Amino acid sequence: MCAYLETWHLDIEEFIELRKNTGDDRRRTHDMNTANWIPDLFMKRVFEDGDWTLFSPNNVPELHDLHGRAFEAAYVEYERLAALGKIEVYKTVKAKDLWRKMLSMLFETGHPWITFKDACNVRSPQQHVGTIHSSNLCTGITLNTSKDEVAVCNLGSVNMVNHVTAEGGLDHAKLQRTIKTAVRMLDNVIDINYYSVDQAKNSNLKHRPIGMGIMGFQDALYELKIPYASERAVEFADTSMEAISYYAIQASTDLAEERGAYQSYKGSLWDRGILPIDSLQLLAQERGEEFLDVNLNQTMDWEALRARIQQVGMRNSNVLAIAPTATIANISGVSQSIEPTYQNLYVKSNLSGEFTVVNPYLVRDLKALDLWDSVMANDLKYYEGSVRPIDRIPQHLKELYATAFEIDPRWLVDAASRRQKWIDQAQSLNLYIAGANGKKLDVTYRMAWLRGLKTTYYLRALAATSTEKSTISNNALNAVSSKLEAESADVPKACSIDDPDCEACQ
């Protein structure tokens, strides 16, 4: 479960602390995810160091359904009424103080996630028939909800590494074939699915949303020899997502011609000739151009596709979303979603036991340089899977195989911004910040808003303790030789959070 709350709500300060590990346990929800649903006006007040007013929804009922300039006008009017004493239940705080508290709790607990209400609604193709009040458990789905509709999205992901060429680019023909098949399959799912509640069936059959995404983005960069922290990677994120967006929208128009447009098509952004790339102009108008810094470059024939949509319509209200893909990417043997490599060597546990996993691309490149041996394997283990401290490894490989916490988070945000301009929903974007502090978090999340992101997911920070090490030879955790065991027999017990009967802390 995930609960979203708008930033103007009178309970927002208590809501932010729901996942804290200290305090009154009756005011904690340790097993529920939480997310901030932040309007643009709040972010403007943060930038301007202004005040922010918290209201009870009893007194401001329509704010939930408003966004953009309409929200701003209504909110400012409610502030005026509060100042005149015509609204009694309210509270005024400094916007920066509330923002700081949001980031502090995000760092401490991983919650509430930072998501942006106006970017989601202003760019929504379905804004003519409702309001987006929240995202989902993975912050990738942005669909309307109401008392009559429970949003449902049918997801699929393209394995990117299987769609790059040996010459160093995208295999457009293969990508188009893959997506055409996938979109047809996802559209079929809508009709043959089981719906546990009528509101979900109503929503799905009326709007027919699907969510094509990607996985193995990092693997594709390895194949193309492109470091994640580079302008080339940002450009690849842009052009690859543009192609996926183009072919997915094209496939939906093909289905519309064959099966008919979705019921609520009339009046949608699609019907008005406004594609995801065009909706950025709407966001600039609503938010103000000074608060939006996005790249608008495009390389494909969008005019022709726009004309075809006008002719035959769309089969699906939404066609694009990037999910975390943690399980399916694991099954496929590629990096999940749009994530950078977490570590080049780590221990993976499942029902079959524990296994040492080494980055196969790194091993391949080290073998090509005759650098892969038992010493290198143990060096990787010693340095927690990082190649940066190993002198023998050449600089270009250190850049290519930089791990998530060795990459400046701005590269993650920039790449996500380039993808977001092509996506009609959102993307599950985890942010990795080494040496996290208030200033880094502030800069990173302000940048996420300015770059037009709709949502962010977990904030990942380095733990105070290191990961469990494994031996390369037999996959055993923390294995040591019998001689070493004999020499270390008098070592006191170490703390083990995995062992509930551990005596170290008793």
N, C-alpha and C positions, 0 to 999 in steps of 0.2 A: 504493500500500500504506500501511496505517496500523497501527502497533503500539500497543496499550494495556497499561499495566502498573499494578498496584495499588501503593498508596503504602507498604504494609508490606514490599514485596519488598526483599531485601538489596541488589539491584543498582540501586535506584531513583535513587541519587545519580549513578551513571554514565549511567543511562538518560536522565536529565534533560538531560545534556550532549551527547547524540548528534548534535544539529543545530548545535552550536557550530562557528564557522568557524576556530577556533584549536585548538591541541593536537594530540595524536597522531592522525593521519588514519586509522589502523587502528581507532580507537575512535569513528569518526564514520559516520553514515549520511546523507549529504547529500541523498539522493533519497527517503528514506522519511519519511513523516509519523509523529509520535508524539503520544500523549495520556496524561495522568494519569487513572487510574481510581480516584477518591478516595472512601473510605468516610466516613460521617458521623463516626465516632469520631475520625478524624484532625482534622476541622474543629473538633470540640469541644475537642480538645487544643490546637489553635491559639488558640482563644478563651480557654482557661484557662491558657495559657502552660505547658503540661505537657510531659512527655517523650514520645517516640515510639520504639517498638522496631521494628527491621527484622529480618525473619526470612528464612531460606531456605525455599522452598516444600517442600523435602524433609521438613522438620520440622513443617510446619503445612499439610498438603495440603488440608484441608477448607475453609480460609479463602476459597479462590477461589469456592466455591459457597454461602457464607453471606452474609447481609446483615442489616441492622437489628440488633435486640437479640440475635439468635442469633450474629451475627458479633462483636458487642461482648463477649458473655460468653465466647466461645471465645478471642478475642484476649487479654482480660485474664487468662484462665487460662494461656495460653502465656507471657505476661509473668511470671506468678508462677513458672511452672516454670523459666523462664530465670534468674530471680533466685535460685532454689534450686540452680542448676547442673545441672539435668536436661536443659536444652537448651544445647549448647555454642556453636553457630554463631548468633550474633545480634549486633546493634549497637544502642546507644541514642543517640538524638540529641534535640535540642530540636525540638519540633514547629514552632515559629515559625521556626527556622533553615531547616528543610527547606522550609517554605511560602515563605519569602523567596527561597530558591534557585529554587523553581518559578517564581515571578513574575519573577525576574531573567532566567531563560532564556526565558520567554515574551516578555518585552520585547525581549530581544536577538535571538532567532531566530524568534519566532512559534510556537514549540513548547516543550514538549508542551502541547497544549490542556488546559483544565481541565474535566473531566467528573466527575459525581457518581454513584457506583455505587449507593448506597442509594435515592436518589430514583428512579432508573431501575427498580430491582427491586421496591421496595415498591409502586409505582404500576403495575406491569406487569400487564395482564389475564391474562397467561400464566404467572404465577409458580408455578402448580400443576404445570407440566410441564417446568420447567427454570429456568436462571439466565441472566441477561444478563451476559456477560463483557466486553462492549465495545460501542461504537457503530460507525458506519461511517466512511468517509473524510470525510464531511461533518457528523458528529456529530448527524444528524437521526434515524437509525434506531436503535431500541433493541429488539432481538429476541433470543430465546434462541439459544445456540449450544452444540454438543456434538460428540462424535466422530461422531455420526450425522446431525447437522443443521448445514448452513451456511445462515445467515439470508439471505433474499432479500426485498426489499421493492419493490413496484411503485408508482411515484410519479406523481402528477399535481398540478397547481396551478391554482387558480382565479385568474383575472385580476380583481383586486379593483376596479380602476377601471371595469370594465364592469358592476359590480353596485351602484353607488351611484346615487341618484336626484338629480334637479335640486333637489328640496326639501331635500336635505341629510341623507339617511339611506341605509340599505341597502334594496335592492330584494329583499325576501325571496322573492317568488314566482319571480323570475328565478334567484336564487341556489339555490333548492330544485330547480328544473328542471335547472340546470347540474350540480349535484352528483349528482343522481339518475342522469343520463346518465354522468357521469364514473366513479362507483363501479361501475356495470354494466360499463363498458369495462375498468376496471382489474381487475375480477374475471375478465373474459374472458381477459385477458392471462395470468393464472395458468395457464389450461388450454392456451393455444396457444403458450406461450413455449418457447424452446429452453433446455435446462438442460445445462450443460457437465459437471456432476458430479452423481452420484446423491444426495449428501447435500443439495444445494440443491433438487432436485426433491422429495425426501422432505419437507423442511421446508415448502416452499411449498404443496404439495398438502394437507399435513396441517393447516396453520394458516391458510392463505390470507390473509396480511397484505397490506394496501395502505396507502398513505400519501397522503391528500389534504392539500395544503398551499395556500399562497397566493403570489402575486407581485403587484407593482404596489401594494403597501400605501402607499408614499409618494405615488404618483399619486392614489390615492383621497383621501388627506389634502389634496392640492392642490385636487382638485375640491370638497371639502367646506370649503375655506378654514380648515383646522385645522393650526396649527404642530405639528411633530413633538414639540417640547419643551413639552408642555402636558398638563394633566389631561384635556382633551377628547380628545387623541390616545390617551392611556392607556385612557380609557373606550371609545373606538372600537375599540381593539385587543381589548378584553374582549368587547364585544357582537358584533363581527363574527366573532371566533373562536368564540364561543358558538353563533352561528347556523350556521357552517360545521360545527362539531362535531355539532350537533343533526341537521342534514339528512344528514350523512354516515352517522351511526349509524342514522338512520331508513332511509336507502337500503339499508344492509346488512341491516337486519331485513326489509325488503321482499324482498330477494334470498333471505334465509333461508327465508322463507315459500314462495317460488317454487322454489328449488333445493335447500334443505336447509341446516342449520347446518354449520359446519366441524367436522372430525373431533374435535378436542381441546376442543370447547366445554364439555363437562361438567366442572364444577369451576372454571372460569375466573371472574374477577371479574364478567364479564357475567352468567354463570349464577347468581352469588350476589347479583345485583341491585346491584352496585357499579359505578357509572359513573366516568369520569375525574374529575369534580368531587368524587365521594365518596371517591376514593382519597387525596385530600389529608388526610382524617381518619386514614387508615392511616399516612401519613407522619408526622403529628403524634404518633401513639401510639408509633411506632418510634423516632423521633428525639428526641422531647420537645418540647412545645408552645413552650417558651421559645426554641427554635432554629428556629422556623418562623413567618414573618411573611407571610401570604398573604391576599388578598381572596377571600371566598367568595360574593360576590353572584351571583345568577342571575336571569334575566328570562323564560325560556321554560318551557314545561310539561314538565319533566323527569320528573315522576311518571308521566305518561301514556306517555312513551317507555320508561321503566323497566318498566312493566307489559307493554308490547308485547314487549320483549325476553324477559321471563319466559315469554311465551306462545309465541313463534315462534323465539327464539334469534337468533344473529348468523351471517352468512355469512362474516365475516372476523374473525380474532382481533384485528387492529389496523386502524384506519381512518384515522388522522391522523398526519401528520408534515410538518414544513416544511423543504423542501430549499433549497439556495442559488439555484436557477433561473437561474444566470448566463447560460446560452446561450439558453434558451427565452424569458426576459424580454427579452433583446437582440433576438431575432427578433420578438417581439410589440411592441417599442418602448416598454416600460415599465420602471420601476425593478425591480431584482431582489429577489425574496423580500420580506423585512420590512425591508430596508435603507433608511436615510435617503439622500438625495442626496449623492453624494460631492463633486461640484463642479457648479456651474451652467453652466460652460463648460469643455470639455476637448477633447483631440485623441484620436480613436479611430483605431486602425490595423488594417487587415485586408489581404487579398490584393489588394484594389482600390486601396489607397493609404491616405493619411491624410486624415481628415475632422474639421473643427471641429464639435463638437456643442454646441448651446446648449439649455438647459432650455426646452422649448416653453411650459410653463405660465408661467414667468417672463416670457418674451417676450410672451405674450398679455396678462398683467396690466400690463406696462409700456406696451404699445401702447394699452391702454384708458385709461391716464393720460397718453398722448402723451409718453412718456419714452423710447421705443425709437428710437435713432438711432445713427449711427456712433460718436459720442462715448461713448455708453453701452456699446456693444459693446467698444470699446477699453478702457474702464474695467474691464469685467468681465475682459478678458484681463489687464490689468495687475494686478488684485487676485486672480488665480488663481481666478476664478469665484465669488468671495465678493461678496455685495451689502452686507455690513455696513459697509465703509468708505465707501460711495458716498452722499454727503450728499443727493443729489436723491431717492433712493428713500425712500418713507415707511416709518415704523417697522413698521407691520403687515405690509408685504411683507418687510422684513428678518427678522422673526420667522418668517413662513411659509416663506421660502426659505433659512433657515439650513442650512448644509451639515453633513456628518457630524461634523467636528471642532469645529464651533461649538455642538454640542448636548452638554449634560452627559450623561455615560454613564449616569447614574441613570435618565434617561428611557428609554433603551434597555432597561435591566434591568427597570424597572417594567412597561413594555409587554409584555416577554417573559414576565414573571411572570403577567400577566393572561391571556396566551394559553396558557401552559403548563397552567393548571388545567383546560383543556378538551381537551388533547391527550393521547392514550394513548401516543404515542411522544415525540419531542423536536423541537427546532427548531435549525437552523443559525444561530446567533446570533454575528455578529461584533461586537466592541466597539471603538468609536473613542474614543481618549483623547488629547486635545491636551495638550502639556506633561506627558507621562507621567512619573511618578516613583513611588518605592516606596510612598508613602502612598496615592496615587490608585489604584494597582493593588490594594493591600491592601484598601482600602475597597470598591472596585468588585466584586472577586471574592468577598469575604465577603458582600456584599449579594446577589450572584447565588445563593449557597448559601442564605442566610436566606430569600430570596424563593421558594425551592422550584424553581429551575431544575434541569433534569436535566443539561444540557450547555451548554458555550459553544464557540465556534469560534475563529477567528483574533482576536488582538489587533492592532488597527491603530493605529499611532502615526505622527505626522508625520515625514517624512523631513527630513534636514538640508538637502537641496537642493530647490528648487521644481520643479514640473512644467514640461515643455516648453511654450512658448507658441506660439500660432498666430495668423496674421492672419485677420480675419473675411472679407475680400473674396475671397481666392482659395484658401483652405484650405491654404496652403503653410506648412510648419513654419518658424518663426523667419524668415519672409520679411522682407526689408528692401529699400528702394528702391535703385536703382543709384547714386544720388547718395550715399546713406549708405554703400554698399559702397565707393565710391571714397574717402570720407572716413575709412573705417575700415580701409584696406588694410594699415596697419602694426600692427593689433591682433594680439597674440600668440595662438597657438592655444590653445583652451580644451579642457579634458578632456572626452572623449566616451566614456561606457561602452558606447555602442552600436556603436562602431567599433573592432574588434579591432586595426586597424593604426594607431590614434591615436598620434601621436608626442609628445603633451604630457607623458606620464609616462615616456618612454623615455630 
